[in-house]
């Protein structure tokens, strides 16, 4: 039976990033358990999008978190690359979501205005807007827009990262900081330890 100060039961990017954050903040003896083999992870095969657009329409806290995270992504990626030597392939290649029909166009426009208010209240900008067909084709003339598209929600500083390299880099950094990663391991029980006045386990 292993003894730890903090146990993270999740081997994907969420768990790995949480574990890394804990050791970087000074937590001691952090274990990250993953029931899967290190190579079998959905986090290795997702799209790796670094987006905030449309996130949190019905959840203001989530909207704020997504916007803040996107602002910090370039600095985080640069720091992680320098520390680990992994090239995360972060690219800001724009993000766009098409609206089909006036109803969907107006729904998107209303959502944008709502999220702008939410982010402004905590000092964050929300630079997203709806573009008509003409505006979008002038901005990106090489992209063909379908005939049924009424307008497009668009933002420049959004993109994607290589999910496999990101997960590998975060796990590597976690272990270099003294964290313990266990692939293909399950947690079956957690037994808390209590200490008496002399600091010894009771």
Order of alpha helices (4+ residues) and beta strands (2+ residues): beta-alpha-beta-beta-alpha-beta-alpha-beta-alpha-beta-beta-alpha-beta
